Amino acid sequence: MAGGFGLVVRFKLLDSQAAAAFDELVSRMLGGIRRYEPGTVVYTVHRVPDEPDVRVFYELYEDREAFDAHERQAHTRQFLEERERFVSSTEVTFLERLDGKA
């Protein structure tokens, strides 16, 4: 993968109950990503130590077209619609690869 297309998304969740429900929603979406998205290279969800109501996603796609295909998937659209009940803020950072090991 020469170029790739990546992003980091930071979600601040409303509280611990919202975080648990958000994690379940993410788990359901990941099943669809694993089954239906060959162009999704990495889709990793992280907790942040000492910030229990924060989740950080690292997403890497083969290219912009693979990201666009991800956004059109039913499991992704469902996640995007339902997540708002649990999230107080979202920060998205798009990435351009400079160098690294792939």
C-alpha positions in Angstrom: 0.0 0.0 0.0 1.9 3.0 -1.3 -0.4 5.9 -0.2 -3.3 4.9 1.9 -5.9 7.2 3.4 -6.2 7.6 7.2 -7.9 9.4 9.9 -8.1 9.6 13.7 -11.4 10.3 15.4 -11.7 11.3 19.1 -15.1 10.8 20.7 -15.9 12.3 24.1 -18.8 10.3 25.5 -21.6 11.6 27.8 -20.9 9.3 30.7 -20.0 5.8 31.6 -23.4 4.4 30.6 -23.1 6.1 27.2 -19.6 4.7 26.9 -20.8 1.2 27.4 -23.6 1.6 24.9 -21.2 3.2 22.4 -18.8 0.3 22.8 -21.6 -2.1 22.0 -22.6 -0.1 18.9 -19.0 0.0 17.7 -18.7 -3.8 18.2 -21.7 -4.3 15.9 -20.2 -2.1 13.3 -16.9 -3.8 13.4 -18.6 -7.1 12.4 -19.7 -5.5 9.2 -16.3 -3.9 8.6 -14.6 -7.3 9.0 -17.0 -9.0 6.6 -17.6 -6.5 3.9 -14.7 -4.0 3.7 -11.6 -5.5 2.0 -10.3 -1.9 1.5 -10.3 -1.2 5.2 -6.7 -2.0 6.2 -6.9 -1.0 9.9 -9.9 0.0 12.0 -8.9 0.1 15.7 -10.8 1.5 18.6 -8.8 2.7 21.7 -9.7 3.7 25.3 -7.7 6.5 26.7 -6.0 5.8 30.1 -7.4 8.2 32.8 -10.2 9.3 30.4 -12.8 6.6 30.7 -15.4 8.4 28.6 -13.1 9.0 25.6 -12.6 6.7 22.6 -10.1 7.2 19.8 -10.5 5.5 16.4 -7.5 4.9 14.1 -8.7 4.1 10.6 -6.5 3.3 7.6 -7.9 2.5 4.1 -6.2 1.4 0.9 -7.3 4.8 -0.7 -9.9 7.4 -0.6 -12.3 5.2 -2.6 -12.1 2.5 0.1 -13.0 5.2 2.7 -15.9 6.4 0.6 -17.1 2.7 0.3 -16.9 2.4 4.1 -19.0 5.5 4.5 -21.7 4.0 2.2 -22.0 0.7 4.1 -25.3 0.0 6.0 -23.4 -0.8 9.2 -21.5 2.4 9.0 -24.6 4.5 8.3 -26.3 2.9 11.3 -23.4 3.7 13.5 -23.2 7.3 12.3 -27.0 7.8 13.0 -27.0 6.1 16.4 -23.8 7.4 17.9 -25.1 10.9 18.5 -27.1 9.7 21.5 -23.9 8.8 23.3 -21.4 11.5 22.1 -20.8 15.0 23.5 -18.1 15.9 21.0 -16.2 14.5 18.0 -12.9 15.6 16.6 -11.8 14.2 13.2 -8.2 14.5 11.9 -7.5 13.3 8.3 -4.0 12.0 7.7 -1.6 12.0 4.8 1.2 9.4 4.9 4.7 10.8 4.9 6.8 7.7 5.6 6.7 4.5 7.5 6.7 0.7 7.4 3.8 -1.0 5.7 
